[in-house]
Amino acid sequence: MSAELIAIKDLLTRLKPDLVKRYPIASIGLFGSIVRDDFTAESDVDIIVDFNDRIGIEFVTLADELEAKLNCKVDLVSRGGIKQKYLDLIDPQIIYV
């Protein structure tokens, strides 16, 4: 596990209790370059979230909040909003917090 992955995973773990109180989050995980160890300073952080209720426009608010807290570009994906063929590709690499 890279230092970047450990740092971001730890930060998300600390943020999760508050996020779950304010958003209908069932689970949150990391995937992509941060997990594959080819993360660079120019990379975004890929985050997949499963919701236990509808989130609506608050999805954008959550994405903005994660970018501010992580201090980097975040690509936020809803598990329910991703096509199955793509989910099949990323599912094995997801690291949940």
N, C-alpha and C positions, 0 to 999 in steps of 0.2 A: 504494500500500500504506500503510495507516494505521500510526501509531506503535505501537498496541497489537498489531496483527498482526505487525509486525516483531519486537517484543519477545517475544511468545509463540512465534513460529516459531524465533527464535534460542535461546530457552530449551529448547524441545523438541529442537532439533538437538543441543544440548549434553547433554541427558538421554538421548537415544536409544541411544547405545552401551551404557550401563549397563542400560537397560530391555531391550534385545535380549538381553543376557546372562542376564537373570533371568526373562523372559517369552518365549513363542514368537511374537514379533512379526515379521511379514514387512514390513509398511509401516504408517506412521502419518501421518495427514493432518488438516488443519483444514478446516472448512466452516461454513456458517451465517453469523450476524451478524458474526463476526470477519472473515470474508472479504468480505462484502458492504459493509463500511464503515458499518453501522448498529449497531455494538457500543456499549453503554453500560455504566456502572458496575454496573447491575443484570443485565446479560446473563451467561449462562453461556458457556463455551467448548465448542463442539461439536468432538469429536475422533472420527475414524473410524480403526479399527485392523483390519488384516488379519492373521490369525494363520496360521502354518504348521503348527500342531499344536493339539490341544485345550487349552483353558486352564482350564475349569471354574470353581471358586469364586475362583481367582486373578484373574478378571476384576474382581471387586469390589475386591480388594486393589489392582490396577492403577489403577482409577478413583479410589480414595481417595488413592493416592500422587500421582497427577497433580493432584488438587485441592490437596493439601498443597504440592506443588512450585510450582504455578502461582499459589497463593494466591487461588483463585477457584473458583466452582462449575463442574464439568466434566460435560458430557453425553457419556459415552463410548458409542460404537456399534461393534459388531462388523460388519465388512463381510459376513461370512457369516450374520449374524443379522438382517439388514435385508431387508424385502420388496423385490423387484426394482423395483416401481413407485416406491418412495421412493429407491432407489439411483439410478435413472435421473434423478431430479430433482436429487440432490445431487452426483452424479459429476462433472458439468462444472465445478463450482465448487471441488472439493477441491484444496487446496494441500498437497502432500506435503513432509515434512521428511526 
